[in-house]
């Protein structure tokens, strides 16, 4: 049983278990002064949420949800035993989780590095192949240039020979 006893539950709540809001009121009521203004405002907000009409398909909120909504940073529900506290992780577990996360990141980085190296190797091979083709094309161009120069020289020699022959022919063909 919770922090309140069975007899007070029977007389105060008529054999119905106290809600989280009832417990909140019990814990925050002063026997001399009643509720403080801030507690009155919180209780009014909780009751307004409980009394809000429901939309189609919407389920009514339970008191625990209402308290969590009105006071999101409170530990009240854990303190009165209505919710279990979130398990606390010790320092070793936090460090172990952090190390595991870093190792996973490192493995991912290593895989990325391996993929990039493989890609770089492929690109280097492709670059070498392209350089070889460029060198071959340059060699072929140089051969064509040499052949063109040789043909030009041969053509120039042939033209010079033809000019001399024409000059001789003209000099022999002139009337005397």
DAURSUL-V785824 format. One record per backbone hydrogen bond with DSSP energy under -0.5 kcal/mol. NH is the residue of the N-H (numbers start at 0). CO is the residue of the C=O. If there is no record, write none. Layout:
# DAURSUL-V785824
[[NH & CO] [NH & CO]]
This chain:
# DAURSUL-V785824
[[8 & 4] [9 & 5] [10 & 6] [11 & 7] [12 & 8] [13 & 9] [14 & 8] [15 & 12] [22 & 18] [23 & 19] [24 & 20] [25 & 21] [26 & 22] [27 & 23] [28 & 24] [28 & 25] [29 & 33] [33 & 29] [39 & 35] [40 & 36] [41 & 37] [42 & 38] [43 & 39] [44 & 40] [45 & 41] [46 & 42] [47 & 43] [48 & 44] [49 & 45] [50 & 46] [51 & 47] [51 & 48] [57 & 54] [65 & 61] [66 & 62] [67 & 63] [68 & 64] [69 & 65] [70 & 66] [73 & 70] [78 & 74] [79 & 75] [80 & 77] [81 & 76] [82 & 76] [93 & 89] [94 & 90] [95 & 91] [96 & 92] [97 & 93] [98 & 94] [99 & 95] [100 & 96] [101 & 97] [102 & 98] [103 & 99] [104 & 100] [105 & 101] [106 & 102] [107 & 103] [108 & 104] [109 & 105] [110 & 106] [111 & 107] [112 & 108] [113 & 109] [114 & 110] [115 & 111] [116 & 112] [117 & 113] [118 & 114] [119 & 115] [120 & 116] [121 & 117] [122 & 118] [123 & 119] [124 & 120] [125 & 121] [126 & 122] [127 & 123] [128 & 124] [129 & 125] [130 & 126] [131 & 127] [132 & 128] [133 & 129] [134 & 130] [135 & 131] [136 & 132] [137 & 133] [138 & 134] [139 & 135] [140 & 136] [141 & 137] [142 & 138] [143 & 139] [144 & 140] [145 & 141] [146 & 142] [147 & 143] [148 & 144] [149 & 145] [150 & 146] [151 & 147] [152 & 148] [153 & 149] [154 & 150] [155 & 151] [156 & 152] [157 & 153] [158 & 154] [159 & 155] [160 & 156] [161 & 157] [162 & 158] [163 & 159] [164 & 160] [165 & 161] [166 & 162] [167 & 163] [168 & 164] [169 & 165] [170 & 166] [171 & 167] [172 & 168]]
